[in-house]
Amino acid sequence: MTNSAATATTVSGAPGVPRIERRLRLSPAALEVANQKVGRAYSLVVINGVVRIADFLCLCIAGIALYSIYVVPIDGFSWSYTAAIVAMAVASVISFQAAELYDIDIYRGQLRQITRLASSWALVFLLFIGISFFAKVGDVVSRAWLAGFFFLGITTLIAERLLLRSLVRRWARQGRLDRRTIIVGSDENGEHLIQALSRQEDSDLKILGVFDDRNDSRVLDNCAGKPKLGKIDDIVEFARRTRVDLVLFALPISAEGRILEMLKKLWVLPVDIRLSAHNNKLRFRPRSYSYLGTVPTLDVFEQPITDWDLVTKWLFDHIVGTILLILLLPVMALVALAIKLDSPGPVLFRQKRFGFNNERIDVFKFRSLYHHQADPTAAKVVTKNDPRVTRVGRFIRKTSLDELPQLFNVVFKSNLSIVGPRPHAVLGKLQNRLFDEAVDGYFARHRVKPGITGWAQINGWRGEIDNEEKIQKRVEFDLYYIENWSVLFDLYILLKTPLALIKGENAY
């Protein structure tokens, strides 16, 4: 079965029986791995950043609290103390960075972490005392406060790091700190690569298994202790059933043709894809490589919107989404009343749509069709003068007011963004062909979370899809958005959306 066929197939039987999805069949070994419960990955970049902020805030709060309790009642308030506390907190973070205290392996330890922490904090204090002496302001600073700040500061830092250690150990048990990796190439090259990666100390890589299309004697069913999970076509389905963070090719650069064919199938996934240079004789400059420990790799595709970008987009969605929801509640109430008065049936309905990484999600919408003609799978596209659309439905579809309940998806369910590729119905078709059959790379739209509005929509590519150009243009604009995302780009699209809705092109 091809991947497009795996998306949906027709169930034979009585008329009116909806089409259902059938998924690509995986090998027993792949199913065993895919069925293991695994949590969402936590970004090490974000964790390290949060720890830096926590260190800074702990020291500032400890210093200012002690100053307010002990010094202010005696000498009154002075901004010089506050400035000194902030400066010492900043210097401490820099010192901790130099001591390599912002590393996931350090967080797991106890004695080594506390020893380095105390040494770095003491160094900052000695530096402050030295500066105070040479600046001849030592007699201005309260010695009791200074001693209290030292001991309270180190106590606070140790308490924070012990809590962090507990959290990191729990996250490690849950697999949230692992980079779940699959290897492409179950042969001698794959064996050497896995062995090299296994020798890395404190590696965050968790190798799930290997994939290979070949059936000759070179292919190993067990590659350096890792099972062969299937063929290349199985990777897409496997990555949609379980979390995969990295696809690593063990094939030599000389196998350029095979690699390109495989990349055409895999680039639609929201994962990092790298080519191992471990066994390649051709060497580039060191800066051309990214490294997994000491193993050099060449980056081919990177997962879009990760680390702090992902945090920023989440904040944008929830802050802007909450504001919009509050402002638009009166409008939504009026629309709900009009729908209720216009025709019998529920005000809202849920429709199956494609979400991030082809996840099937329920999207909320205002009902615009007669209830007895509802189409929850959107198997039949709404066309101009469609008799299934109610009077109120025509207006709210034309103005896109029927999309407003999707703010609930953004704010409460977090399976939609304010801005992103529009989530198409899982059975969306163009002339009896599923969208992924009509456009190469269609599923690459799902490398990010879908949105209520998007770059394609404000450029006129919205509404009915009745020819190949419309779906191709949507995909083209969506891929441009993914590659060029920024918060300012999201804000620009959001501000342009009302103007696009006024035009009302292609919306029936």
Secondary structure, DSSP 4 states (H G I P E B T S, - for coil): --HHHHH-BPPPSSTTPPPB--PPP--HHHHHHHTS--PPP--HHHHHHHHHHHHHHHHHHHHHHHIIIIIHHHH---HHHHHHHHHHHHHHHHHHHHTT-SSHHHHH-SHHHHHHHHHHHHHHHHHHHHHHHHTT-TTTS-HHHHHHHHHHHHHHHHHHHHHHHHHHHHHHHTTTT-EEEEEE--SHHHHHHHHHHHTSTT--EEEEEEE----STT--SEETTEEEEE-HHHHHHHHHHS---EEEE-S-TT-HHHHHHHHHHHTTSSSEEEEE-SS-S----GGG-EEETTEEEEEEE--SS-HHHHHHHHHHHHHHHHHHHHHHHHHHHHHHHHHHHHSSS-SEEEEEEE-GGG-EEEEEEE--B-GGG--TT--S---TT-TTB-HHHHHHHHTTGGGTTHHHIIIII-SSEEESS---BTT-EETTEEHHHHSTTGGGGGGS--EEE-HHHHTT--S---SHHHHHHHHHHHHHHHHT--HHHHHHHHHHHHHHHHH-TT--
